[in-house]
Amino acid sequence: MTSDPHARVALIIEDDADVRQLLVMTLGMNGFTTIEAENGRQGVALVRERRPDLVTLDLNLPDIDGVEVCRQIRPLTDAYVVMITARQDEIDRLIGLEIGADDFVMKPFSPREVGARVNAMFRRPRSASQGGSQAPADTGAAEAQSAAVATAVAAPAENLLVHGPITIDAEGRIAMLDGVELPLTRIEFDLLATLVSGPRRVWQREMLLSRIWGDGWINDQHLVEVHIRNLRKKLGEDTKAPRFIRTVRGVGYRMMPPSAA
């Protein structure tokens, strides 16, 4: 474990000691203080106690499956979560992303690849409203949150992106549909804000990868597809008759005209 008090904290949840030490070395070289867990239950406890900035999570843990661990920690933290797996089954990768993981890495992996992916994630804006390890809000906190949402609704139009019933406060990172705040992840928010910022434009998958995930992700187009699918669910989309996001076959995505929404 590295001990720089100013470093970002990375929690490594991995039962294989060799892989764990490789991740300790890799993340330490990228400026992280590292803490380690050998199983899922220990990992969940450390998320509560240490509030890490990054979690690397093995999919095949001895006690709790990594997918279940991810489900348990996501409501507790807004940390970036990287799933690590030796499985080739594409379904496992997609499940990992759907339940709140930000990326996945296949074993065996290159330390350079892990470092590059993690650094790319931390270049993306983080939303303070996503996740978090605090106790349930009391009445005063709930009222304050409602006031904040109301303020966003009442903000001057020039500070908002509006597309039909969708309103986006980019600065406050609040997206609303018909006046109700959407529970979007960081990536889902960035995708929606990007699409709405150029509603007539066809956004190529490669362009979305570069803009939201950063350089070096050209071969990970399925990331866009998975997160668009999750975004559509939260928008209440019928993919056969889209209300908001239209797929341009073989190219990417664009917003439907506001009149259609």
N, C-alpha and C positions, 0 to 999 in steps of 0.2 A: 504494500500500500504506500502510495506517495503521500506527502504530508504538507504540501504548500497550502497555507491557510487561505490564500487568495484564489486558488484554482477552482475551476468548476468540478463538481463531484459526479463521478460515474459509478453506478452500481452494476457489478457484473454478476449475473445469476447464471451459474454454470457448474455442473457437477463434475466435469472432466478437469482435473487439476492442471493438465498440460495446456489445454485450451484457455483455461482461466488465467494462467500466468502469461500466456501470449497476449491476451487482451489487456492485462495489467500493464505489460510493457508497452503495448501499442498506444493505449490511451494515455499512459503517463508521458510518453514522448510527445503527445499532442496537447499537453498542458492540463490534464485532468488529475485530480486526487481520486484514487480508486478505493472502493470498498467491495467486499466479495461476499457472495452467498452461495452455498453448495446445493441448495434446494429451493423449491418454490415458496414454502412457508417462511423460511428465513428471509427470502427476498422481499416478500410482502411486508414483513415486519420492519425491515431496513428502509423500505420506502417510506413507511410511516414515521420512522425515527429520524432519518437523515435527509429526507427531501432532496434526492439527487436531481441533477440537471439532465442526466442521461442514464438510461437503463439498457444494458444489453441482456437479452433474455433467450436462453437456449429453449428450443421448442420441446425437446425430449428430456424432461427432468424426472428424477426418480420418484417424487411424491405427487406433485401436481403438474399436469400438463402445462407447457408454456402458454398455450392459448388461454387456459383458465387463469393462470397467473396474470396475464395481460388484462383480462377482464376485471380482475380484482384490483389491480393497481391503477387502472386508468381513472376511476373516480377520485383517487387519492392524490394524483399528481399530474402536472402538465409537462413533465419531463419527456424528452424525446425517447422513444422506445424502438430499439433495433432488435428484431427477432433473428436468431441464429439457428440454422437448421442443416442437417445432413440429408433430409428427405428430399426426394426429387419430385414428389407429388405436387403439382401446381395448386391443388385445392388447399393444401396446408398453407401455402404462401398467401393465398387470397384471404383465407380465414384470419390469418395473423394481421393482415392489413385492415380487414373489416372491423375487428374488435379494438382498434386503437393504436396499432403499431404504425410507426412512421416509415420504416424501411425493413428489409430483410437482407441477410448475408448468408450465402451458402458455404458450408464446410466442404473441403478445406478452403480457407480464405487467405488472402494476402493482407498482411498488416498495413501495407500502403493503401489498399482498397478501403479497408475499414476506416483508416484515418481520413481519407479523402471524402468518404460518404458522411462521416460524422461532422467534419468541418463544413461541408455543404449544408447540412441541416441547420447548423448553428448560424449560418449566414441568413437564414430565413427569419422574418419577424416572428416573435412568440406572442401568443395571446394570453394575457394574465387571467382572462375569464375562463380559460379552458383548464379542466382538472383542478388540481390544488389539493393540499393535504389538511385543510382546515376543517374544524367541526362544522356541523350544520349551522346556517346563519340563524341568529335570533331575530325577533320581530323588527328591531331597529335596523339591523343589517339588511333584512328583506326590504324594508321601506326605502332604505338608501339605494338599494339596487333598482327598485322600481322607479325612484326619482331619476336615477342615472339614465334609465331607458327612456323615461318621459322626456328628459332633456335632449336625448339624441333625436327623438321624434320631432321635437320643436326646434331643432337646430336649423340655421339658415340653409336654404336649398343648395347654395353653392358649396356647402361642405359635405353634401351627400351625393351618392350615386342612386338614381331612381330608375327602375325598369318595371313598368306596370305596377303590380302590388309589392314588388321587392324594393326595399330601401336599405342601402348600405352606408354606414358611417365608417369610412376607412380608418380614420384616426382613432376612433374608439373601438374599432374592430367589432362592430355590432351589425348583424344582418337581420332584417325583419321581413316577414311575409304577412301581409294583411295586418300589420301592426303588432305582430307577435314575434318575439325574438327567436331566431333559429338556433338550436344547440349544435353549432358547427365546430368541427375540429379546426386546428390551424390551417391545414392543407385545404380542407373544404372551403373555408372562408376565403383563402387566397385564390382558389379556383373560381369561385363565384364572383369575387370582386374583379378578377381579371376579365372574365367573360362579359360582365356588365359594363366594364370600362370601355369596351369596344363592341357593342352589341350587334353591329352589322358585319363585323369581321369574322371570318372563319379562322379559328385558332387551331393551328396544326399541333398535333401531339408533341412533336419535337420542340415547338416554340413554348408550349406550356411547361414541359420538363425543364427547359433552360431557364425560364422566367421564375418558376416556383421552386424547383428542386436544386437548380444550379447547374453549372457545366459538368460534363462527364456522365450524364444520365441518358444519353441518346438511345441506349439499348434497353431501357426500362419503360417502354411505352405502356406496358400493362399497369404500371403505377397510376397513370392518368385514368385509364379505363376503370380501375377499381374505385378510385376516389370520386370520379364522376358518378358512378353507379350509387355510391353511398350518398353523395350530395343530392341526387335525384330522389332518393327515398325520403330524405328530410324535407324536400320541397313538395312531397306528395305527388311526384310525377308518375304518369302512366307512360312507360317507354314506347308503347305502341301508338300513343297519341300524345306526344310531349307538349306540355304547356309552356315550358321555359327553355330547356336545353335541347337543341336539335343536333343529332349526329350527322355529320357530312361524311358519307361513306368513303373510306380510304384516305381521309384527310384529317378530320378533327371534329371540332364542335363550334357552334355559334348559338347565340340567343335567338329565340323566336321573337317576332315582332311584338311590341307591348300590347297591341290590340288583341293578339291571340291569347295573351295571358289573362 
